[in-house]
Amino acid sequence: MSDFDLIVVGAGPGGYVAAIRASQLGLKTAIVEREALGGICLNWGCIPTKALLKSGEVYEQLGHLGDYGLKIEGRSYDFTKVVERSRGVAKQLSSGVAFLMKKHKIDVIDGTAVLQKSAPAPKVVVTLKAGGTRTLQAKSVILATGARARTIPAVGLAPDGDRIWTYREALVPKACPKSLIVIGSGAIGIEFASFYRALGADVTVIEALDRILPVEDAEVSAAAQKAFERRGLKFRVAAKVGKLAKTKAGVSVDLEAGGKKETLEADAAIVAVGIDGNVENLGLEDLGVKIDRGHVTIDGHCQTNVAGLYAIGDVAGPPWLAHKAMHEGVHCVEGIAGFPSANLSAPIPGCTYSTPQIASIGLTEAQAKADGREVKVGRFPFRVNGKAIAAGELEGFVKTVFDAKTGALIGAHMIGGEVTEMIQGYAVAMTLEATEAELMATVFPHPTMSEAMHESVLDAYGRALHL
């Protein structure tokens, strides 16, 4: 029996960050991981997809060098090397997590964990990769087991490792498909659609709801679809998938939209219809852990209904974002250690790394109005921003939503070049509870695309300078 102050089950972004913060606070900590350090994010999600997207972005830009007065004789790509680069980036970062675990003297236990009843927290029995088992006991246990791609076998929405893919298979295919169907237009689906289209694939995206990127502001969704269509992406919205099946040549999808039935065919299909929390085979049922719709239920301090057991990240529900998991991990550990906790209710930005990029935080205009708020809304297009014109990044705009009574910034929505890097400015403002007065008084550097953020604030109050 091994004794620790804290055991973390799962070494994804939430888990390894929680372990590091625990070590910083003087807690003797162990972390259990059944696959690879860094979890899905570093190995099969956030990081390798961004590596692929960068390759696609550069390749696409090579086709527009004439716009910048440059010339190149032909262009081509080696798909195997594109994938190898992505896997290399993932491996590098996973190795970096291993270094951090060693630096902070965190015990890393390779194996699969099952929780059993005990006090003051459930004990953790690990089936070791190397063989045998090891039983761990701690004062507190954090579940950070993440989530996996949702599948719907009844209609064929389940991966076969060959022509029907989830994000895992889409990261490492043997060749770039000439045609591709993407089922689901959330961030994952759109990012893969953007990458494969950049390399020349004929891509069609199917969305069950009436618009793509349905969690985004309606104006952003509409602008995104138009921008994607200009790049050759095709869409079927408000479309119900009847059946996805393999054919001799690839796959076929039967769908119905607007009362009309249609069959689409392609070399391969990506299923991106959401994710399910990894709650199975952990012993949670025997412990009596409350689970709601495939996710562990937690309170405002990440505590489950079982003494000494906490949950963070994707397994604890939406939003399914790595930075949310990290933030929860820090909050949870600081609470366990008896320190003032990080602000768990801080606004969480969301990003889609397509071309153009999309980023948002807080309420959409429709959500704010549905809450009964009177709002002031500002907009500023990149097509009149000096840096955007110079860089050839004319697509998109910045939209800001303010509470008309208090002046508080309650939402911001952006589409355009590198907006995923800029959204953090609004995240800081909202965390600090800034009003339009502070934002108007902030000096933005010139020339930058971030000036559009300032102008959008000014526009909400009829003071835009460059419109």
RONUFI-504102 format. One line per 4 residues: number of its first residue (from 1); their letters; for each residue y, x, z of C-alpha. Coordinates in Angstrom, 2 decimals. Layout:
residues N
NUM) a) Y,X,Z ~ ...
This chain:
residues 467
1) msdf) 0.00,0.00,0.00 ~ 3.35,1.45,-1.08 ~ 6.56,0.49,0.70 ~ 9.91,0.11,-1.05
5) dliv) 13.22,-1.56,-0.36 ~ 13.17,-3.07,-3.85 ~ 10.69,-3.54,-6.67 ~ 11.99,-4.49,-10.10
9) vgag) 9.49,-6.01,-12.53 ~ 10.66,-5.26,-16.05 ~ 12.66,-2.28,-17.34 ~ 14.91,-3.93,-19.89
13) pggy) 18.71,-3.74,-19.60 ~ 18.81,-6.03,-16.57 ~ 15.90,-4.38,-14.81 ~ 16.77,-0.72,-15.26
17) vaai) 20.46,-1.31,-14.45 ~ 19.45,-3.19,-11.29 ~ 17.21,-0.28,-10.31 ~ 19.98,2.25,-10.87
21) rasq) 22.48,0.26,-8.83 ~ 19.91,-0.12,-6.06 ~ 19.38,3.62,-5.98 ~ 23.13,4.19,-5.84
25) lglk) 23.26,1.94,-2.77 ~ 20.52,3.90,-1.03 ~ 17.60,1.55,-1.62 ~ 14.17,3.06,-2.22
29) taiv) 13.31,1.51,-5.56 ~ 10.36,1.13,-7.91 ~ 10.34,-0.35,-11.39 ~ 7.28,-1.72,-13.17
33) erea) 7.13,-1.85,-16.98 ~ 4.16,-2.91,-19.12 ~ 5.47,-1.64,-22.47 ~ 8.42,0.73,-22.92
37) lggi) 11.47,1.57,-20.84 ~ 14.52,-0.25,-22.17 ~ 12.59,-3.46,-22.81 ~ 13.09,-5.60,-25.89
41) clnw) 16.79,-4.73,-26.21 ~ 16.45,-1.00,-26.64 ~ 13.09,-1.02,-28.41 ~ 12.90,-4.24,-30.46
45) gcip) 16.25,-6.00,-30.21 ~ 19.89,-5.07,-29.75 ~ 19.74,-1.38,-30.60 ~ 17.31,-1.04,-33.54
49) tkal) 18.82,-4.10,-35.25 ~ 22.26,-2.50,-35.07 ~ 20.85,0.65,-36.65 ~ 19.45,-1.42,-39.53
53) lksg) 22.70,-3.33,-39.87 ~ 24.68,-0.09,-40.09 ~ 22.45,1.14,-42.91 ~ 22.93,-2.17,-44.71
57) evye) 26.69,-2.09,-44.15 ~ 27.04,1.44,-45.56 ~ 24.86,0.61,-48.56 ~ 26.90,-2.50,-49.27
61) qlgh) 30.16,-0.56,-48.99 ~ 28.91,1.92,-51.57 ~ 29.01,-0.94,-54.05 ~ 32.72,-1.42,-53.42
65) lgdy) 33.97,2.17,-53.61 ~ 36.08,1.29,-56.62 ~ 38.23,-0.85,-54.34 ~ 39.28,2.36,-52.59
69) glki) 39.84,4.42,-55.73 ~ 36.51,6.19,-55.34 ~ 33.56,6.63,-57.69 ~ 29.84,7.16,-57.26
73) egrs) 27.09,7.44,-59.83 ~ 24.57,4.81,-58.87 ~ 23.22,3.95,-55.44 ~ 19.76,3.50,-53.96
77) ydft) 17.96,3.42,-50.64 ~ 14.69,4.61,-49.13 ~ 13.54,1.63,-47.09 ~ 10.99,3.65,-45.16
81) kvve) 13.70,6.04,-44.00 ~ 16.02,3.16,-43.12 ~ 13.33,1.80,-40.80 ~ 12.47,5.26,-39.47
85) rsrg) 16.09,5.85,-38.53 ~ 16.15,2.57,-36.64 ~ 12.97,3.43,-34.75 ~ 14.33,6.90,-33.98
89) vakq) 17.49,5.43,-32.46 ~ 15.37,3.11,-30.29 ~ 13.14,5.99,-29.17 ~ 16.16,8.11,-28.25
93) lssg) 17.63,5.43,-26.03 ~ 14.31,4.61,-24.39 ~ 13.97,8.31,-23.54 ~ 17.49,8.14,-22.11
97) vafl) 16.40,5.39,-19.72 ~ 13.49,7.59,-18.60 ~ 16.00,10.35,-17.81 ~ 18.14,7.92,-15.79
101) mkkh) 15.12,6.77,-13.79 ~ 14.29,10.37,-12.95 ~ 17.90,11.22,-12.14 ~ 18.16,8.34,-9.67
105) kidv) 14.74,9.03,-8.13 ~ 13.34,5.64,-9.11 ~ 9.56,5.36,-9.16 ~ 8.45,4.23,-12.62
109) idgt) 5.09,2.49,-12.64 ~ 3.49,1.87,-16.03 ~ 1.45,-1.29,-15.95 ~ 1.32,-5.07,-15.79
113) avlq) 2.47,-6.80,-12.61 ~ 1.17,-9.89,-10.85 ~ 2.90,-11.30,-7.77 ~ 0.99,-12.50,-4.72
117) ksap) 2.05,-14.27,-1.55 ~ 3.33,-11.97,1.15 ~ 6.33,-11.41,3.42 ~ 9.19,-10.56,3.49
121) apkv) 8.76,-10.74,-0.30 ~ 5.82,-11.24,-2.66 ~ 3.65,-8.17,-3.05 ~ 3.25,-6.75,-6.53
125) vvtl) -0.21,-5.84,-7.80 ~ -0.02,-3.60,-10.86 ~ -2.81,-3.09,-13.35 ~ -2.01,0.45,-14.40
129) kagg) -1.99,1.60,-18.01 ~ -3.83,4.69,-16.87 ~ -6.55,2.57,-15.25 ~ -7.05,1.01,-11.86
133) trtl) -4.58,-0.97,-9.81 ~ -1.79,-0.26,-7.38 ~ -0.40,-2.64,-4.79 ~ 3.31,-2.44,-3.98
137) qaks) 5.21,-4.05,-1.12 ~ 8.96,-4.29,-0.74 ~ 11.64,-6.15,1.16 ~ 12.87,-7.70,-2.11
141) vila) 11.50,-8.18,-5.62 ~ 13.54,-8.80,-8.77 ~ 11.95,-10.39,-11.83 ~ 13.46,-9.00,-15.02
145) tgar) 10.62,-9.78,-17.39 ~ 12.81,-10.95,-20.25 ~ 11.81,-13.31,-23.03 ~ 10.04,-13.44,-26.38
149) arti) 10.57,-15.18,-29.71 ~ 9.84,-18.89,-29.63 ~ 7.12,-20.05,-31.98 ~ 6.05,-23.52,-33.12
153) pavg) 2.46,-23.16,-34.34 ~ 2.14,-26.87,-35.18 ~ 4.38,-26.43,-38.23 ~ 3.44,-22.84,-38.99
157) lapd) 6.34,-21.19,-37.14 ~ 4.17,-18.47,-35.66 ~ 4.06,-14.83,-36.81 ~ 1.05,-13.44,-38.65
161) gdri) 2.26,-9.83,-38.80 ~ 2.20,-9.95,-42.59 ~ 4.53,-12.45,-44.22 ~ 5.69,-14.63,-41.32
165) wtyr) 7.83,-12.59,-38.95 ~ 9.70,-12.76,-35.67 ~ 12.35,-10.15,-34.91 ~ 9.62,-7.60,-34.12
169) ealv) 7.97,-7.76,-37.50 ~ 11.35,-8.00,-39.26 ~ 12.29,-4.61,-37.81 ~ 9.34,-2.71,-39.27
173) pkac) 8.14,-4.20,-42.57 ~ 6.44,-1.90,-45.05 ~ 8.92,-2.80,-47.77 ~ 12.12,-4.77,-48.26
177) pksl) 11.22,-8.25,-49.53 ~ 12.78,-9.36,-52.78 ~ 13.21,-12.85,-51.34 ~ 13.39,-14.04,-47.75
181) ivig) 13.66,-17.30,-45.83 ~ 15.27,-17.20,-42.39 ~ 14.58,-20.20,-40.15 ~ 17.39,-20.45,-37.59
185) sgai) 21.05,-19.47,-37.93 ~ 21.78,-18.15,-34.47 ~ 22.80,-14.52,-33.95 ~ 19.29,-13.14,-34.54
189) gief) 18.71,-15.07,-37.74 ~ 22.15,-14.34,-39.17 ~ 21.94,-10.62,-38.39 ~ 18.62,-10.21,-40.19
193) asfy) 19.88,-12.36,-43.06 ~ 22.94,-10.12,-43.32 ~ 20.88,-6.90,-43.31 ~ 18.34,-7.94,-45.90
197) ralg) 21.01,-9.44,-48.14 ~ 22.94,-6.17,-47.98 ~ 19.89,-4.42,-49.43 ~ 19.69,-6.95,-52.26
201) advt) 17.18,-9.53,-51.05 ~ 17.59,-13.16,-52.11 ~ 18.05,-14.80,-48.69 ~ 18.08,-18.47,-47.72
205) viea) 18.88,-19.55,-44.15 ~ 17.63,-22.88,-42.79 ~ 19.41,-24.52,-39.85 ~ 18.34,-27.75,-38.13
209) ldri) 21.86,-28.55,-36.91 ~ 24.77,-29.53,-39.13 ~ 26.38,-26.09,-39.22 ~ 25.38,-22.45,-38.93
213) lpve) 26.05,-20.46,-35.77 ~ 26.21,-23.74,-33.84 ~ 27.30,-22.17,-30.53 ~ 30.45,-20.81,-32.13
217) daev) 33.78,-22.58,-32.63 ~ 33.53,-24.96,-35.60 ~ 36.29,-23.15,-37.51 ~ 34.49,-19.85,-37.12
221) saaa) 31.19,-21.37,-38.26 ~ 32.82,-22.79,-41.38 ~ 34.58,-19.53,-42.21 ~ 31.39,-17.55,-41.60
225) qkaf) 29.35,-19.70,-43.97 ~ 31.94,-19.29,-46.73 ~ 32.05,-15.52,-46.17 ~ 28.27,-15.24,-46.20
229) errg) 28.00,-17.37,-49.34 ~ 30.45,-15.04,-51.11 ~ 27.95,-12.26,-50.36 ~ 25.15,-14.30,-51.90
233) lkfr) 23.50,-15.85,-48.86 ~ 22.23,-19.42,-49.30 ~ 22.10,-22.11,-46.63 ~ 20.33,-25.36,-45.88
237) vaak) 21.93,-27.08,-42.89 ~ 20.90,-30.27,-41.10 ~ 17.45,-29.42,-42.46 ~ 14.17,-30.22,-40.76
241) vgkl) 11.25,-27.87,-41.41 ~ 8.08,-29.80,-42.10 ~ 5.69,-26.93,-42.70 ~ 5.79,-23.15,-43.13
245) aktk) 2.69,-21.80,-44.87 ~ 1.41,-18.67,-46.55 ~ 0.83,-18.72,-50.30 ~ -0.85,-16.26,-52.67
249) agvs) 2.52,-14.69,-53.42 ~ 4.31,-15.08,-50.08 ~ 5.36,-18.13,-48.09 ~ 6.51,-21.68,-48.73
253) vdle) 8.65,-23.92,-46.55 ~ 8.69,-27.70,-46.82 ~ 11.96,-29.13,-45.54 ~ 13.98,-32.30,-45.54
257) aggk) 17.76,-32.49,-45.64 ~ 20.03,-35.42,-46.39 ~ 17.05,-37.66,-47.05 ~ 15.74,-35.32,-49.75
261) ketl) 12.58,-33.23,-49.54 ~ 12.43,-29.70,-50.90 ~ 10.02,-26.76,-50.99 ~ 11.35,-23.21,-50.85
265) eada) 9.30,-20.13,-51.67 ~ 9.86,-16.48,-50.81 ~ 8.07,-13.19,-50.19 ~ 8.44,-13.55,-46.41
269) aiva) 9.98,-15.67,-43.67 ~ 11.66,-14.86,-40.38 ~ 11.27,-17.34,-37.52 ~ 14.42,-17.23,-35.35
273) vgid) 14.38,-20.57,-33.54 ~ 15.13,-19.38,-30.02 ~ 13.31,-17.60,-27.22 ~ 11.05,-18.43,-24.28
277) gnve) 11.13,-16.72,-20.91 ~ 8.22,-14.47,-19.95 ~ 7.02,-16.47,-16.95 ~ 3.29,-16.58,-17.67
281) nlgl) 0.55,-14.50,-16.00 ~ 2.84,-13.31,-13.22 ~ 1.39,-15.43,-10.44 ~ 4.53,-17.55,-10.24
285) edlg) 2.61,-20.84,-10.13 ~ 0.60,-19.74,-7.09 ~ 3.82,-18.68,-5.36 ~ 5.43,-22.05,-6.07
289) vkid) 8.33,-20.54,-8.02 ~ 10.45,-23.26,-9.60 ~ 10.45,-23.04,-13.39 ~ 12.57,-25.20,-15.66
293) rghv) 11.95,-25.33,-19.43 ~ 10.27,-21.93,-19.48 ~ 12.80,-20.12,-17.30 ~ 12.90,-19.24,-13.60
297) tidg) 15.42,-21.29,-11.64 ~ 17.92,-19.27,-9.58 ~ 20.94,-19.95,-7.39 ~ 24.40,-18.39,-7.62
301) hcqt) 23.06,-15.10,-6.29 ~ 19.98,-14.87,-8.53 ~ 17.70,-15.98,-5.65 ~ 14.64,-18.06,-6.53
305) nvag) 13.22,-20.71,-4.21 ~ 10.74,-18.13,-2.85 ~ 11.89,-15.84,-0.05 ~ 12.60,-12.30,-1.16
309) lyai) 12.18,-13.07,-4.87 ~ 15.06,-12.89,-7.35 ~ 15.31,-13.25,-11.13 ~ 17.83,-11.91,-13.65
313) gdva) 18.37,-11.78,-17.39 ~ 16.59,-13.72,-20.11 ~ 13.77,-14.91,-17.84 ~ 16.42,-16.70,-15.75
317) gppw) 17.87,-18.61,-18.70 ~ 20.83,-18.54,-21.09 ~ 22.93,-16.96,-22.30 ~ 20.21,-14.58,-23.52
321) lahk) 22.36,-11.46,-23.70 ~ 21.69,-7.92,-22.53 ~ 25.14,-7.53,-20.98 ~ 24.64,-10.75,-19.02
325) amhe) 21.35,-9.35,-17.68 ~ 23.04,-6.09,-16.64 ~ 25.83,-7.96,-14.90 ~ 23.36,-10.16,-13.05
329) gvhc) 21.35,-7.10,-12.05 ~ 24.35,-5.46,-10.41 ~ 25.39,-8.70,-8.71 ~ 21.87,-9.34,-7.42
333) vegi) 21.32,-5.85,-6.03 ~ 24.70,-5.69,-4.33 ~ 23.91,-8.97,-2.62 ~ 20.49,-7.71,-1.51
337) agfp) 22.10,-4.55,-0.11 ~ 24.69,-6.55,1.80 ~ 27.67,-5.43,-0.23 ~ 30.34,-7.66,-1.79
341) sanl) 28.83,-8.77,-5.08 ~ 30.18,-8.49,-8.59 ~ 31.76,-11.67,-9.94 ~ 28.77,-13.56,-11.35
345) sapi) 31.00,-16.19,-12.94 ~ 32.96,-13.70,-15.05 ~ 33.28,-14.87,-18.68 ~ 30.57,-13.47,-20.96
349) pgct) 31.40,-12.53,-24.55 ~ 28.96,-13.19,-27.36 ~ 28.68,-11.11,-30.52 ~ 27.00,-11.40,-33.91
353) ystp) 26.89,-8.13,-35.86 ~ 26.79,-9.56,-39.36 ~ 29.22,-8.86,-42.18 ~ 31.78,-10.12,-41.29
357) qias) 31.27,-9.78,-37.54 ~ 31.70,-12.69,-35.14 ~ 32.71,-12.59,-31.47 ~ 33.70,-15.19,-28.93
361) iglt) 34.28,-15.83,-25.25 ~ 34.97,-18.89,-23.15 ~ 35.37,-22.44,-24.39 ~ 35.62,-23.55,-27.99
365) eaqa) 38.50,-25.85,-28.88 ~ 36.08,-28.81,-29.02 ~ 34.56,-27.98,-25.63 ~ 37.97,-27.69,-24.02
369) kadg) 39.05,-31.07,-25.38 ~ 35.74,-32.62,-24.34 ~ 36.50,-31.42,-20.80 ~ 39.68,-33.45,-20.95
373) revk) 41.99,-30.44,-21.17 ~ 45.25,-30.41,-23.05 ~ 45.19,-27.23,-25.12 ~ 47.44,-24.95,-27.10
377) vgrf) 45.68,-23.20,-29.98 ~ 46.82,-20.10,-31.84 ~ 45.45,-18.54,-35.03 ~ 46.19,-15.39,-36.95
381) pfrv) 44.49,-14.27,-40.18 ~ 43.54,-10.65,-40.85 ~ 44.78,-10.98,-44.45 ~ 48.35,-10.39,-43.21
385) ngka) 47.50,-7.67,-40.70 ~ 48.65,-4.24,-41.86 ~ 45.62,-2.24,-40.70 ~ 43.23,-4.85,-42.13
389) iaag) 44.96,-4.69,-45.51 ~ 44.84,-0.87,-45.51 ~ 41.17,-0.89,-44.52 ~ 40.23,-3.61,-47.00
393) eleg) 39.04,-5.86,-44.14 ~ 40.84,-9.04,-45.16 ~ 38.25,-11.63,-44.15 ~ 38.54,-13.66,-40.99
397) fvkt) 40.95,-14.53,-38.23 ~ 41.54,-14.64,-34.49 ~ 41.74,-17.97,-32.67 ~ 42.87,-18.41,-29.07
401) vfda) 42.65,-21.48,-26.84 ~ 44.95,-21.94,-23.85 ~ 45.15,-24.55,-21.12 ~ 48.48,-26.18,-21.90
405) ktga) 49.22,-26.99,-18.25 ~ 48.48,-23.60,-16.67 ~ 48.82,-21.20,-19.60 ~ 45.38,-19.76,-18.80
409) liga) 43.43,-18.25,-21.69 ~ 40.23,-20.31,-21.71 ~ 38.68,-19.31,-25.02 ~ 38.91,-16.80,-27.86
413) hmig) 37.05,-16.78,-31.17 ~ 37.10,-14.09,-33.85 ~ 35.58,-13.39,-37.24 ~ 36.24,-10.21,-39.21
417) gevt) 35.81,-6.47,-39.27 ~ 34.88,-4.89,-35.90 ~ 35.80,-7.98,-33.88 ~ 32.78,-7.26,-31.65
421) emiq) 34.71,-4.24,-30.41 ~ 37.93,-6.21,-29.89 ~ 36.62,-9.22,-27.97 ~ 36.49,-7.17,-24.78
425) gyav) 40.28,-7.27,-24.64 ~ 40.11,-11.01,-24.13 ~ 37.20,-10.59,-21.70 ~ 39.38,-8.40,-19.49
429) amtl) 42.26,-10.87,-19.77 ~ 40.11,-13.85,-18.79 ~ 38.46,-11.97,-15.92 ~ 41.91,-11.10,-14.59
433) eate) 42.95,-14.75,-15.10 ~ 45.75,-13.80,-17.46 ~ 48.10,-16.43,-18.82 ~ 50.01,-16.45,-22.07
437) aelm) 52.91,-14.72,-20.31 ~ 50.92,-11.56,-19.50 ~ 49.29,-11.49,-22.92 ~ 52.60,-11.89,-24.72
441) atvf) 54.05,-9.05,-22.63 ~ 51.13,-6.72,-23.44 ~ 51.95,-3.94,-25.92 ~ 49.36,-3.71,-28.70
445) phpt) 49.26,-0.47,-30.73 ~ 50.39,-0.48,-34.36 ~ 48.82,-0.40,-36.85 ~ 45.59,-1.89,-35.50
449) msea) 43.52,-4.94,-36.24 ~ 43.86,-5.81,-32.56 ~ 47.47,-6.80,-33.28 ~ 45.99,-10.01,-34.65
453) mhes) 44.90,-10.79,-31.09 ~ 48.49,-10.57,-29.91 ~ 49.78,-12.61,-32.83 ~ 47.24,-15.35,-32.16
457) vlda) 48.55,-15.66,-28.60 ~ 52.11,-15.82,-29.89 ~ 51.12,-18.42,-32.48 ~ 49.73,-20.73,-29.79
461) ygra) 53.27,-20.98,-28.44 ~ 55.13,-21.05,-31.76 ~ 56.22,-17.41,-31.56 ~ 54.09,-15.63,-34.20
465) lhl) 56.09,-12.79,-35.73 ~ 54.17,-12.08,-38.93 ~ 53.30,-15.54,-40.20
